[in-house]
Amino acid sequence: MAFKKGKSGNPGGRPKEKAFRDAMRLVLNEEDSASKKKKLRVIAEKVVEEAMKGEPWACTMVADRMDGKPAQAIVGDSEADPVKAIQEIRRVIVYPKSEEPDIELRNRTNGVKPESRTQ
């Protein structure tokens, strides 16, 4: 079959496989034999128990899952100026020091090859 111009041969793109995620979902949705609850629920209860004991990692995990992670601050060069905006972009061509920079510049812009230098 020939390809049609302007149309992708794979419109859906490469499949987005997430094998580990899919396997975790299967296992976490299984029933725990001891408690007869889903494994995901048992884990969630354990995290909440640890948060209630004052474990910082558990408190952070609960807050992140409930309210979302806080936005990251943008850190700049100093406290007074956290982010510097680019105000000017400049292209500067610097030529080596010579006795006659204007002649050298003129020769370069007019396509004249510089004289060969001997040492």
QUILINJO-V984995 format. One record per residue. N is the residue number from 1. OMEGA is omega in degrees with one decimal (NA if undefined). Layout:
N,OMEGA
N,OMEGA
This chain:
1,-178.8
2,177.1
3,176.8
4,-179.4
5,177.2
6,-179.4
7,-178.5
8,175.0
9,179.6
10,-172.9
11,179.7
12,-177.1
13,178.7
14,-179.9
15,-177.9
16,-178.4
17,175.3
18,-172.7
19,-178.1
20,178.9
21,180.0
22,178.8
23,178.4
24,179.2
25,178.5
26,-177.3
27,-177.6
28,177.9
29,176.2
30,179.1
31,175.3
32,-175.1
33,-177.7
34,-173.1
35,-176.7
36,175.6
37,174.6
38,-178.1
39,178.6
40,179.1
41,178.8
42,179.3
43,179.5
44,178.7
45,178.7
46,178.7
47,179.4
48,176.8
49,179.7
50,177.4
51,178.8
52,176.2
53,178.7
54,178.5
55,-176.8
56,-178.3
57,-179.2
58,176.9
59,178.9
60,-179.2
61,179.6
62,-179.4
63,-179.8
64,-178.9
65,-177.4
66,-175.3
67,-175.2
68,179.6
69,178.2
70,179.0
71,179.2
72,177.5
73,176.1
74,-176.6
75,-178.6
76,-175.4
77,-177.9
78,179.5
79,-178.6
80,-177.7
81,-174.1
82,-179.8
83,177.8
84,176.2
85,176.6
86,-177.7
87,-175.2
88,172.6
89,-174.2
90,174.6
91,-177.9
92,176.5
93,-177.9
94,178.5
95,177.3
96,179.9
97,176.6
98,-178.5
99,-178.2
100,-176.7
101,-178.0
102,-179.6
103,180.0
104,179.3
105,180.0
106,179.3
107,-179.4
108,-177.0
109,179.5
110,177.8
111,179.2
112,179.4
113,178.7
114,-179.8
115,178.5
116,-178.3
117,176.7
118,-179.1
119,NA
